[in-house]
Amino acid sequence: MAKIPFACGECHRILEDGVDQCPHHPAAKVSADHQGYVLILNPNRSEIAKRLNIAEPGKYALKVNVR
Ligand SMILES: [Zn+2]
């Protein structure tokens, strides 16, 4: 069974394997309970990026459930 990576509860970024802290939001909670998956290549041209307040290209979860 594949391990589910954590996602940052603040910016929704999906973190690398084994990483349990967002490099941009060290104080934010991370969660393995997230839904949806988007690959943002060009945040400036992406409606989803604007809606999620994403400024950097990368992998993001649409919804992150933080306990
Ligand atoms: Zn973050």
PDB file of the backbone (N, CA, C, O) and the ligand in Angstrom, with CONECT records:
HET     ZN  A 101       1
ATOM      1  N   MET A   1       0.842  -1.197   0.000  1.00  0.00           N
ATOM      2  CA  MET A   1       0.000   0.000   0.000  1.00  0.00           C
ATOM      3  C   MET A   1       0.881   1.253   0.000  1.00  0.00           C
ATOM      4  O   MET A   1       1.799   1.372   0.812  1.00  0.00           O
ATOM      5  N   ALA A   2       0.607   2.152  -0.882  1.00  0.00           N
ATOM      6  CA  ALA A   2       1.399   3.382  -0.972  1.00  0.00           C
ATOM      7  C   ALA A   2       1.063   4.308   0.183  1.00  0.00           C
ATOM      8  O   ALA A   2      -0.090   4.422   0.601  1.00  0.00           O
ATOM      9  N   LYS A   3       2.084   4.957   0.681  1.00  0.00           N
ATOM     10  CA  LYS A   3       1.881   5.906   1.766  1.00  0.00           C
ATOM     11  C   LYS A   3       1.329   7.211   1.205  1.00  0.00           C
ATOM     12  O   LYS A   3       1.763   7.688   0.157  1.00  0.00           O
ATOM     13  N   ILE A   4       0.373   7.772   1.918  1.00  0.00           N
ATOM     14  CA  ILE A   4      -0.208   9.032   1.463  1.00  0.00           C
ATOM     15  C   ILE A   4       0.671  10.185   1.939  1.00  0.00           C
ATOM     16  O   ILE A   4       0.956  10.295   3.132  1.00  0.00           O
ATOM     17  N   PRO A   5       1.100  11.039   1.023  1.00  0.00           N
ATOM     18  CA  PRO A   5       1.928  12.176   1.443  1.00  0.00           C
ATOM     19  C   PRO A   5       1.096  13.203   2.213  1.00  0.00           C
ATOM     20  O   PRO A   5      -0.126  13.252   2.073  1.00  0.00           O
ATOM     21  N   PHE A   6       1.750  13.997   3.002  1.00  0.00           N
ATOM     22  CA  PHE A   6       1.060  15.061   3.729  1.00  0.00           C
ATOM     23  C   PHE A   6       0.824  16.254   2.797  1.00  0.00           C
ATOM     24  O   PHE A   6       1.546  16.464   1.822  1.00  0.00           O
ATOM     25  N   ALA A   7      -0.193  17.009   3.127  1.00  0.00           N
ATOM     26  CA  ALA A   7      -0.433  18.268   2.429  1.00  0.00           C
ATOM     27  C   ALA A   7      -0.493  19.378   3.470  1.00  0.00           C
ATOM     28  O   ALA A   7      -0.972  19.172   4.585  1.00  0.00           O
ATOM     29  N   CYS A   8      -0.009  20.543   3.099  1.00  0.00           N
ATOM     30  CA  CYS A   8      -0.004  21.679   4.020  1.00  0.00           C
ATOM     31  C   CYS A   8      -1.417  22.228   4.186  1.00  0.00           C
ATOM     32  O   CYS A   8      -2.115  22.471   3.201  1.00  0.00           O
ATOM     33  N   GLY A   9      -1.834  22.421   5.431  1.00  0.00           N
ATOM     34  CA  GLY A   9      -3.172  22.942   5.689  1.00  0.00           C
ATOM     35  C   GLY A   9      -3.306  24.408   5.327  1.00  0.00           C
ATOM     36  O   GLY A   9      -4.418  24.918   5.192  1.00  0.00           O
ATOM     37  N   GLU A  10      -2.185  25.086   5.168  1.00  0.00           N
ATOM     38  CA  GLU A  10      -2.199  26.519   4.858  1.00  0.00           C
ATOM     39  C   GLU A  10      -2.245  26.754   3.353  1.00  0.00           C
ATOM     40  O   GLU A  10      -3.122  27.466   2.862  1.00  0.00           O
ATOM     41  N   CYS A  11      -1.312  26.165   2.624  1.00  0.00           N
ATOM     42  CA  CYS A  11      -1.234  26.455   1.188  1.00  0.00           C
ATOM     43  C   CYS A  11      -1.647  25.264   0.327  1.00  0.00           C
ATOM     44  O   CYS A  11      -1.677  25.371  -0.899  1.00  0.00           O
ATOM     45  N   HIS A  12      -1.969  24.121   0.957  1.00  0.00           N
ATOM     46  CA  HIS A  12      -2.454  22.939   0.237  1.00  0.00           C
ATOM     47  C   HIS A  12      -1.379  22.238  -0.583  1.00  0.00           C
ATOM     48  O   HIS A  12      -1.681  21.306  -1.327  1.00  0.00           O
ATOM     49  N   ARG A  13      -0.141  22.669  -0.459  1.00  0.00           N
ATOM     50  CA  ARG A  13       0.937  22.037  -1.198  1.00  0.00           C
ATOM     51  C   ARG A  13       1.103  20.583  -0.749  1.00  0.00           C
ATOM     52  O   ARG A  13       1.093  20.298   0.449  1.00  0.00           O
ATOM     53  N   ILE A  14       1.254  19.678  -1.692  1.00  0.00           N
ATOM     54  CA  ILE A  14       1.507  18.282  -1.353  1.00  0.00           C
ATOM     55  C   ILE A  14       3.006  18.107  -1.143  1.00  0.00           C
ATOM     56  O   ILE A  14       3.814  18.399  -2.026  1.00  0.00           O
ATOM     57  N   LEU A  15       3.357  17.627   0.038  1.00  0.00           N
ATOM     58  CA  LEU A  15       4.762  17.554   0.425  1.00  0.00           C
ATOM     59  C   LEU A  15       5.431  16.289  -0.098  1.00  0.00           C
ATOM     60  O   LEU A  15       4.772  15.305  -0.435  1.00  0.00           O
ATOM     61  N   GLU A  16       6.757  16.345  -0.155  1.00  0.00           N
ATOM     62  CA  GLU A  16       7.536  15.195  -0.596  1.00  0.00           C
ATOM     63  C   GLU A  16       7.361  14.033   0.375  1.00  0.00           C
ATOM     64  O   GLU A  16       6.957  14.218   1.523  1.00  0.00           O
ATOM     65  N   ASP A  17       7.669  12.848  -0.101  1.00  0.00           N
ATOM     66  CA  ASP A  17       7.616  11.656   0.734  1.00  0.00           C
ATOM     67  C   ASP A  17       8.446  11.835   2.007  1.00  0.00           C
ATOM     68  O   ASP A  17       9.612  12.225   1.941  1.00  0.00           O
ATOM     69  N   GLY A  18       7.858  11.555   3.139  1.00  0.00           N
ATOM     70  CA  GLY A  18       8.610  11.612   4.387  1.00  0.00           C
ATOM     71  C   GLY A  18       8.722  13.006   4.976  1.00  0.00           C
ATOM     72  O   GLY A  18       9.264  13.170   6.069  1.00  0.00           O
ATOM     73  N   VAL A  19       8.221  14.011   4.276  1.00  0.00           N
ATOM     74  CA  VAL A  19       8.259  15.387   4.780  1.00  0.00           C
ATOM     75  C   VAL A  19       6.947  15.673   5.501  1.00  0.00           C
ATOM     76  O   VAL A  19       5.865  15.470   4.952  1.00  0.00           O
ATOM     77  N   ASP A  20       7.061  16.152   6.752  1.00  0.00           N
ATOM     78  CA  ASP A  20       5.828  16.396   7.506  1.00  0.00           C
ATOM     79  C   ASP A  20       5.709  17.860   7.935  1.00  0.00           C
ATOM     80  O   ASP A  20       5.042  18.185   8.918  1.00  0.00           O
ATOM     81  N   GLN A  21       6.371  18.733   7.173  1.00  0.00           N
ATOM     82  CA  GLN A  21       6.305  20.159   7.472  1.00  0.00           C
ATOM     83  C   GLN A  21       6.445  20.941   6.171  1.00  0.00           C
ATOM     84  O   GLN A  21       7.338  20.682   5.364  1.00  0.00           O
ATOM     85  N   CYS A  22       5.549  21.894   5.987  1.00  0.00           N
ATOM     86  CA  CYS A  22       5.633  22.710   4.775  1.00  0.00           C
ATOM     87  C   CYS A  22       6.824  23.653   4.872  1.00  0.00           C
ATOM     88  O   CYS A  22       6.967  24.354   5.874  1.00  0.00           O
ATOM     89  N   PRO A  23       7.692  23.689   3.844  1.00  0.00           N
ATOM     90  CA  PRO A  23       8.858  24.580   3.899  1.00  0.00           C
ATOM     91  C   PRO A  23       8.466  26.053   3.970  1.00  0.00           C
ATOM     92  O   PRO A  23       9.249  26.885   4.429  1.00  0.00           O
ATOM     93  N   HIS A  24       7.257  26.374   3.515  1.00  0.00           N
ATOM     94  CA  HIS A  24       6.819  27.769   3.521  1.00  0.00           C
ATOM     95  C   HIS A  24       5.990  28.119   4.752  1.00  0.00           C
ATOM     96  O   HIS A  24       5.870  29.289   5.117  1.00  0.00           O
ATOM     97  N   HIS A  25       5.428  27.111   5.379  1.00  0.00           N
ATOM     98  CA  HIS A  25       4.579  27.349   6.548  1.00  0.00           C
ATOM     99  C   HIS A  25       4.941  26.366   7.661  1.00  0.00           C
ATOM    100  O   HIS A  25       4.192  25.430   7.944  1.00  0.00           O
ATOM    101  N   PRO A  26       6.098  26.590   8.289  1.00  0.00           N
ATOM    102  CA  PRO A  26       6.571  25.659   9.328  1.00  0.00           C
ATOM    103  C   PRO A  26       5.590  25.534  10.490  1.00  0.00           C
ATOM    104  O   PRO A  26       5.581  24.517  11.185  1.00  0.00           O
ATOM    105  N   ALA A  27       4.770  26.551  10.705  1.00  0.00           N
ATOM    106  CA  ALA A  27       3.851  26.525  11.839  1.00  0.00           C
ATOM    107  C   ALA A  27       2.505  25.931  11.467  1.00  0.00           C
ATOM    108  O   ALA A  27       1.685  25.648  12.340  1.00  0.00           O
ATOM    109  N   ALA A  28       2.275  25.743  10.179  1.00  0.00           N
ATOM    110  CA  ALA A  28       0.968  25.248   9.735  1.00  0.00           C
ATOM    111  C   ALA A  28       0.846  23.749   9.960  1.00  0.00           C
ATOM    112  O   ALA A  28       1.835  23.016   9.944  1.00  0.00           O
ATOM    113  N   LYS A  29      -0.385  23.314  10.168  1.00  0.00           N
ATOM    114  CA  LYS A  29      -0.628  21.893  10.326  1.00  0.00           C
ATOM    115  C   LYS A  29      -0.602  21.208   8.971  1.00  0.00           C
ATOM    116  O   LYS A  29      -1.010  21.777   7.959  1.00  0.00           O
ATOM    117  N   VAL A  30      -0.115  19.975   8.974  1.00  0.00           N
ATOM    118  CA  VAL A  30      -0.157  19.177   7.750  1.00  0.00           C
ATOM    119  C   VAL A  30      -1.120  18.025   7.975  1.00  0.00           C
ATOM    120  O   VAL A  30      -1.385  17.643   9.115  1.00  0.00           O
ATOM    121  N   SER A  31      -1.645  17.469   6.882  1.00  0.00           N
ATOM    122  CA  SER A  31      -2.606  16.387   7.007  1.00  0.00           C
ATOM    123  C   SER A  31      -2.485  15.416   5.846  1.00  0.00           C
ATOM    124  O   SER A  31      -2.269  15.809   4.700  1.00  0.00           O
ATOM    125  N   ALA A  32      -2.629  14.139   6.171  1.00  0.00           N
ATOM    126  CA  ALA A  32      -2.636  13.128   5.112  1.00  0.00           C
ATOM    127  C   ALA A  32      -4.059  12.918   4.601  1.00  0.00           C
ATOM    128  O   ALA A  32      -4.297  12.130   3.686  1.00  0.00           O
ATOM    129  N   ASP A  33      -4.996  13.638   5.209  1.00  0.00           N
ATOM    130  CA  ASP A  33      -6.396  13.531   4.824  1.00  0.00           C
ATOM    131  C   ASP A  33      -6.736  14.687   3.881  1.00  0.00           C
ATOM    132  O   ASP A  33      -7.174  15.753   4.313  1.00  0.00           O
ATOM    133  N   HIS A  34      -6.521  14.449   2.585  1.00  0.00           N
ATOM    134  CA  HIS A  34      -6.815  15.504   1.620  1.00  0.00           C
ATOM    135  C   HIS A  34      -7.439  14.912   0.367  1.00  0.00           C
ATOM    136  O   HIS A  34      -7.281  13.728   0.071  1.00  0.00           O
ATOM    137  N   GLN A  35      -8.140  15.751  -0.349  1.00  0.00           N
ATOM    138  CA  GLN A  35      -8.843  15.311  -1.542  1.00  0.00           C
ATOM    139  C   GLN A  35      -8.491  16.177  -2.732  1.00  0.00           C
ATOM    140  O   GLN A  35      -8.176  17.360  -2.606  1.00  0.00           O
ATOM    141  N   GLY A  36      -8.557  15.545  -3.893  1.00  0.00           N
ATOM    142  CA  GLY A  36      -8.289  16.271  -5.124  1.00  0.00           C
ATOM    143  C   GLY A  36      -6.799  16.421  -5.335  1.00  0.00           C
ATOM    144  O   GLY A  36      -6.017  16.325  -4.389  1.00  0.00           O
ATOM    145  N   TYR A  37      -6.418  16.650  -6.536  1.00  0.00           N
ATOM    146  CA  TYR A  37      -5.000  16.759  -6.856  1.00  0.00           C
ATOM    147  C   TYR A  37      -4.869  17.656  -8.071  1.00  0.00           C
ATOM    148  O   TYR A  37      -5.448  17.380  -9.122  1.00  0.00           O
ATOM    149  N   VAL A  38      -4.119  18.713  -7.927  1.00  0.00           N
ATOM    150  CA  VAL A  38      -3.896  19.585  -9.075  1.00  0.00           C
ATOM    151  C   VAL A  38      -2.414  19.853  -9.242  1.00  0.00           C
ATOM    152  O   VAL A  38      -1.679  20.035  -8.271  1.00  0.00           O
ATOM    153  N   LEU A  39      -2.000  19.872 -10.478  1.00  0.00           N
ATOM    154  CA  LEU A  39      -0.620  20.216 -10.802  1.00  0.00           C
ATOM    155  C   LEU A  39      -0.666  21.620 -11.399  1.00  0.00           C
ATOM    156  O   LEU A  39      -1.204  21.830 -12.486  1.00  0.00           O
ATOM    157  N   ILE A  40      -0.097  22.570 -10.673  1.00  0.00           N
ATOM    158  CA  ILE A  40      -0.101  23.962 -11.139  1.00  0.00           C
ATOM    159  C   ILE A  40       1.233  24.249 -11.808  1.00  0.00           C
ATOM    160  O   ILE A  40       2.280  24.212 -11.162  1.00  0.00           O
ATOM    161  N   LEU A  41       1.194  24.534 -13.091  1.00  0.00           N
ATOM    162  CA  LEU A  41       2.425  24.827 -13.812  1.00  0.00           C
ATOM    163  C   LEU A  41       2.641  26.324 -13.933  1.00  0.00           C
ATOM    164  O   LEU A  41       3.768  26.813 -13.851  1.00  0.00           O
ATOM    165  N   ASN A  42       1.549  27.040 -14.129  1.00  0.00           N
ATOM    166  CA  ASN A  42       1.640  28.488 -14.295  1.00  0.00           C
ATOM    167  C   ASN A  42       0.568  29.171 -13.457  1.00  0.00           C
ATOM    168  O   ASN A  42      -0.538  29.421 -13.935  1.00  0.00           O
ATOM    169  N   PRO A  43       0.903  29.473 -12.198  1.00  0.00           N
ATOM    170  CA  PRO A  43      -0.085  30.029 -11.269  1.00  0.00           C
ATOM    171  C   PRO A  43      -0.748  31.298 -11.785  1.00  0.00           C
ATOM    172  O   PRO A  43      -1.921  31.543 -11.503  1.00  0.00           O
ATOM    173  N   ASN A  44      -0.020  32.095 -12.529  1.00  0.00           N
ATOM    174  CA  ASN A  44      -0.570  33.357 -13.015  1.00  0.00           C
ATOM    175  C   ASN A  44      -1.707  33.160 -14.005  1.00  0.00           C
ATOM    176  O   ASN A  44      -2.563  34.030 -14.166  1.00  0.00           O
ATOM    177  N   ARG A  45      -1.708  32.025 -14.656  1.00  0.00           N
ATOM    178  CA  ARG A  45      -2.727  31.779 -15.666  1.00  0.00           C
ATOM    179  C   ARG A  45      -3.761  30.760 -15.226  1.00  0.00           C
ATOM    180  O   ARG A  45      -4.623  30.366 -16.012  1.00  0.00           O
ATOM    181  N   SER A  46      -3.681  30.336 -13.984  1.00  0.00           N
ATOM    182  CA  SER A  46      -4.582  29.282 -13.526  1.00  0.00           C
ATOM    183  C   SER A  46      -5.677  29.831 -12.614  1.00  0.00           C
ATOM    184  O   SER A  46      -5.393  30.498 -11.619  1.00  0.00           O
ATOM    185  N   GLU A  47      -6.918  29.545 -12.962  1.00  0.00           N
ATOM    186  CA  GLU A  47      -8.042  29.979 -12.139  1.00  0.00           C
ATOM    187  C   GLU A  47      -8.032  29.255 -10.799  1.00  0.00           C
ATOM    188  O   GLU A  47      -8.351  29.839  -9.763  1.00  0.00           O
ATOM    189  N   ILE A  48      -7.662  27.970 -10.830  1.00  0.00           N
ATOM    190  CA  ILE A  48      -7.616  27.193  -9.592  1.00  0.00           C
ATOM    191  C   ILE A  48      -6.559  27.780  -8.668  1.00  0.00           C
ATOM    192  O   ILE A  48      -6.776  27.889  -7.461  1.00  0.00           O
ATOM    193  N   ALA A  49      -5.418  28.158  -9.230  1.00  0.00           N
ATOM    194  CA  ALA A  49      -4.347  28.739  -8.427  1.00  0.00           C
ATOM    195  C   ALA A  49      -4.822  30.024  -7.764  1.00  0.00           C
ATOM    196  O   ALA A  49      -4.509  30.277  -6.600  1.00  0.00           O
ATOM    197  N   LYS A  50      -5.565  30.826  -8.490  1.00  0.00           N
ATOM    198  CA  LYS A  50      -6.080  32.078  -7.926  1.00  0.00           C
ATOM    199  C   LYS A  50      -7.049  31.779  -6.796  1.00  0.00           C
ATOM    200  O   LYS A  50      -7.036  32.432  -5.752  1.00  0.00           O
ATOM    201  N   ARG A  51      -7.892  30.776  -7.026  1.00  0.00           N
ATOM    202  CA  ARG A  51      -8.903  30.437  -6.033  1.00  0.00           C
ATOM    203  C   ARG A  51      -8.263  29.886  -4.751  1.00  0.00           C
ATOM    204  O   ARG A  51      -8.760  30.123  -3.650  1.00  0.00           O
ATOM    205  N   LEU A  52      -7.166  29.156  -4.906  1.00  0.00           N
ATOM    206  CA  LEU A  52      -6.490  28.567  -3.743  1.00  0.00           C
ATOM    207  C   LEU A  52      -5.365  29.452  -3.231  1.00  0.00           C
ATOM    208  O   LEU A  52      -4.674  29.091  -2.278  1.00  0.00           O
ATOM    209  N   ASN A  53      -5.176  30.616  -3.860  1.00  0.00           N
ATOM    210  CA  ASN A  53      -4.104  31.531  -3.449  1.00  0.00           C
ATOM    211  C   ASN A  53      -2.719  30.916  -3.627  1.00  0.00           C
ATOM    212  O   ASN A  53      -1.847  31.062  -2.771  1.00  0.00           O
ATOM    213  N   ILE A  54      -2.534  30.236  -4.738  1.00  0.00           N
ATOM    214  CA  ILE A  54      -1.259  29.582  -5.005  1.00  0.00           C
ATOM    215  C   ILE A  54      -0.391  30.490  -5.875  1.00  0.00           C
ATOM    216  O   ILE A  54      -0.818  30.952  -6.933  1.00  0.00           O
ATOM    217  N   ALA A  55       0.829  30.733  -5.409  1.00  0.00           N
ATOM    218  CA  ALA A  55       1.716  31.637  -6.140  1.00  0.00           C
ATOM    219  C   ALA A  55       2.882  30.906  -6.789  1.00  0.00           C
ATOM    220  O   ALA A  55       3.600  31.473  -7.612  1.00  0.00           O
ATOM    221  N   GLU A  56       3.066  29.652  -6.416  1.00  0.00           N
ATOM    222  CA  GLU A  56       4.211  28.907  -6.922  1.00  0.00           C
ATOM    223  C   GLU A  56       3.763  27.641  -7.628  1.00  0.00           C
ATOM    224  O   GLU A  56       2.796  27.009  -7.204  1.00  0.00           O
ATOM    225  N   PRO A  57       4.453  27.256  -8.707  1.00  0.00           N
ATOM    226  CA  PRO A  57       4.112  26.004  -9.389  1.00  0.00           C
ATOM    227  C   PRO A  57       4.351  24.814  -8.461  1.00  0.00           C
ATOM    228  O   PRO A  57       5.224  24.856  -7.593  1.00  0.00           O
ATOM    229  N   GLY A  58       3.579  23.769  -8.651  1.00  0.00           N
ATOM    230  CA  GLY A  58       3.774  22.578  -7.829  1.00  0.00           C
ATOM    231  C   GLY A  58       2.525  21.729  -7.776  1.00  0.00           C
ATOM    232  O   GLY A  58       1.570  21.950  -8.521  1.00  0.00           O
ATOM    233  N   LYS A  59       2.547  20.747  -6.876  1.00  0.00           N
ATOM    234  CA  LYS A  59       1.419  19.837  -6.705  1.00  0.00           C
ATOM    235  C   LYS A  59       0.616  20.278  -5.490  1.00  0.00           C
ATOM    236  O   LYS A  59       1.175  20.545  -4.426  1.00  0.00           O
ATOM    237  N   TYR A  60      -0.677  20.349  -5.657  1.00  0.00           N
ATOM    238  CA  TYR A  60      -1.524  20.819  -4.576  1.00  0.00           C
ATOM    239  C   TYR A  60      -2.756  19.939  -4.426  1.00  0.00           C
ATOM    240  O   TYR A  60      -3.228  19.328  -5.385  1.00  0.00           O
ATOM    241  N   ALA A  61      -3.265  19.890  -3.197  1.00  0.00           N
ATOM    242  CA  ALA A  61      -4.530  19.216  -2.945  1.00  0.00           C
ATOM    243  C   ALA A  61      -5.626  20.258  -2.985  1.00  0.00           C
ATOM    244  O   ALA A  61      -5.426  21.395  -2.558  1.00  0.00           O
ATOM    245  N   LEU A  62      -6.791  19.872  -3.501  1.00  0.00           N
ATOM    246  CA  LEU A  62      -7.898  20.822  -3.580  1.00  0.00           C
ATOM    247  C   LEU A  62      -8.470  21.095  -2.190  1.00  0.00           C
ATOM    248  O   LEU A  62      -8.834  22.223  -1.857  1.00  0.00           O
ATOM    249  N   LYS A  63      -8.538  20.027  -1.386  1.00  0.00           N
ATOM    250  CA  LYS A  63      -9.124  20.168  -0.068  1.00  0.00           C
ATOM    251  C   LYS A  63      -8.241  19.454   0.939  1.00  0.00           C
ATOM    252  O   LYS A  63      -7.865  18.301   0.725  1.00  0.00           O
ATOM    253  N   VAL A  64      -7.907  20.121   2.028  1.00  0.00           N
ATOM    254  CA  VAL A  64      -7.084  19.521   3.077  1.00  0.00           C
ATOM    255  C   VAL A  64      -7.889  19.543   4.369  1.00  0.00           C
ATOM    256  O   VAL A  64      -8.315  20.601   4.832  1.00  0.00           O
ATOM    257  N   ASN A  65      -8.089  18.373   4.937  1.00  0.00           N
ATOM    258  CA  ASN A  65      -8.820  18.281   6.190  1.00  0.00           C
ATOM    259  C   ASN A  65      -7.843  18.244   7.355  1.00  0.00           C
ATOM    260  O   ASN A  65      -7.182  17.234   7.595  1.00  0.00           O
ATOM    261  N   VAL A  66      -7.761  19.357   8.074  1.00  0.00           N
ATOM    262  CA  VAL A  66      -6.853  19.445   9.206  1.00  0.00           C
ATOM    263  C   VAL A  66      -7.641  19.218  10.489  1.00  0.00           C
ATOM    264  O   VAL A  66      -8.671  19.848  10.730  1.00  0.00           O
ATOM    265  N   ARG A  67      -7.137  18.316  11.293  1.00  0.00           N
ATOM    266  CA  ARG A  67      -7.827  18.025  12.562  1.00  0.00           C
ATOM    267  C   ARG A  67      -7.409  18.980  13.657  1.00  0.00           C
ATOM    268  O   ARG A  67      -7.891  18.875  14.785  1.00  0.00           O
TER     269      ARG A  67
HETATM  270 ZN    ZN A 101       2.266  25.623   3.105  1.00  0.00          ZN2+
END
